[in-house]
Amino acid sequence: MTIHVSTISTTTAGHGDRRATEQFGPKPLPENPRATPRDAVLEGLPPLGGFAACGLDGGPRNPCQARRFVAHTLHCWELPALVEDMSLVVSELVTNAVRHALVAEPQGTPPEYPLWLGLVRHPGHVVCSLADPSSDPPRQRDADAADVDGRGLELIGALSESWSWSLTEPRGKTVWASLALPGGG
């Protein structure tokens, strides 16, 4: 997993020893953002209020890594009330992509990070999006009461203001969901 945040954290990126600051440059966040004045932590964020992205390798640990990334990012943005719902939405998006969207590369080496998870903070809501290499649309299934899976998109629809998907160039798609900020702001 590799991480990019608009104001980069010095935390080791996922598994491996490359630090996000070594990959992306700008000044690091303090180790404890709560010990620093809010303005200092938010310095350097884009005008919409925040952006963070995380590259995932398509492995079975990705849903857990994505939940940790979401929790860390939302806590840094002082949005702890969104952590539970956003973590569940992102976990479903990533699980679906790992199970259904990763296909063998026709030639050559597969990309190091075939999945990219992004969070964008807007006034009033946070959008999470997951880009994957498949152009197949997400499919909602009719799950029976006894089924242990098949309810992911239904769950995403129930927790989010809206969700959708679009094809991306040169190939693949992005599935996104928008969750309202508590109190609208």
C-alpha angles and dihedrals in degrees: 000000000000123000135209121185123175088242099035123232119220091221114125106263109250108290120353132048105270113112119221090234091057090054101041110022118214124115117295128246115249115266089248109034091187091062091058126072111267093242091057092052093048095045110119097022115137118259093265089064104256151000131191131170135189129195115217126199096217094250129139092258092061098096090055092045090049092052091051091048091050093047092049094046096046092047090051088051089050092243103124092147089069097050098090098047096038091048090053093047093048092045090055093046092050094043091052091049094048091048101039114013105051111091130174113271111249092226139358131012119330115246116272090236111027092170126057122191119196135185122196122185114213128175104281099006148035121227122207119194134183122201118200135172097248123094091199111116120241109263125212112217130207100239121198120227090256095051115108094205140019099087100092099107091042089054092047089051092050095050101041135067087228141339136191143146139232138192115257130208134279088012142325133043143262121226115197141181131192123213123193119240113243108264091013095273 
